[in-house]
């Protein structure tokens, strides 16, 4: 039976000391309990190794908030997928609306990032969604369509798990959204891709339903003693 996922990223907030305190507080809150959902925290790059070493990563997954679209080289200030993996993080968040809007990340760039993440043993948390102006203009389905078609549908690398989230930090019922609103060609491509991955005995999120939320939404996950 598939679990829900509660994933919260900290964006550009908290010093290292503050981040460690937050992560340890969550770790302590979950001791002796088994959430009925997978819990993931996305921290700034500077926190990854320290947080991964300070918490029980069997109960709390650690995610980077981004990675570079280059394997290595003279790209000052960038952090590669291999660097992320070396910290003990198991996930990387890609395609966040802020990265698309502020740093002009294209579907082609994100496709490369997903491939590099997978090649380095990371599970991508792939975000889709429109900005407010696009929604108000009635272009939100067109935008999401292009984001899926331009990145995930073109992947050649086997994708172990793809977590789809939008910018609102709410439960996204994409399985209901796709058939009724997006082009049938895109839906068909995504379904074919998922089927192909499943046949290779890979872990694929077939339900297209993910909860992306702040840590506060943990109260919605029931906890049972271990």
WOZIVEN-V915160 format. One record per pair of residues at least 24 apart in sequence whose C-alpha atoms are under 6 Angstrom apart, sorted by the first residue. I is the first residue (numbers start at 1). J is the second residue. D is the distance in whole Angstrom. If there is no record, write none. Layout:
{{I:J:D} {I:J:D}}
//
This chain:
{{3:37:5} {4:37:5} {5:37:5} {5:38:5} {5:211:6} {6:39:5} {6:211:6} {6:212:6} {6:213:6} {7:39:6} {7:40:5} {7:41:6} {7:212:5} {7:213:6} {8:41:5} {8:42:6} {8:213:5} {8:214:4} {8:215:6} {9:41:6} {9:42:4} {9:43:6} {10:43:6} {16:47:6} {20:51:6} {27:55:6} {32:225:6} {32:226:6} {33:223:6} {33:224:5} {33:225:4} {33:226:5} {34:223:6} {34:224:5} {34:226:6} {35:223:5} {49:87:4} {52:88:6} {62:89:5} {62:90:6} {63:89:5} {63:91:4} {63:92:5} {64:92:5} {65:92:6} {65:93:5} {66:92:6} {66:93:5} {66:94:6} {69:112:6} {69:113:5} {81:117:5} {82:120:6} {90:122:5} {91:122:5} {91:123:5} {91:124:6} {92:124:5} {92:125:6} {93:124:6} {93:125:5} {94:126:5} {95:126:6} {95:127:5} {96:127:5} {107:150:5} {107:151:5} {111:151:5} {125:162:6} {125:163:5} {126:162:6} {126:163:5} {126:164:5} {127:164:5} {127:165:5} {127:166:6} {128:165:6} {128:166:5} {129:166:4} {129:167:6} {160:202:5} {160:203:5} {160:204:6} {161:203:6} {161:204:5} {161:205:6} {169:212:5} {169:213:5} {170:212:6} {171:211:4} {172:209:6} {173:209:5} {174:208:5} {174:209:6} {175:208:5}}
//
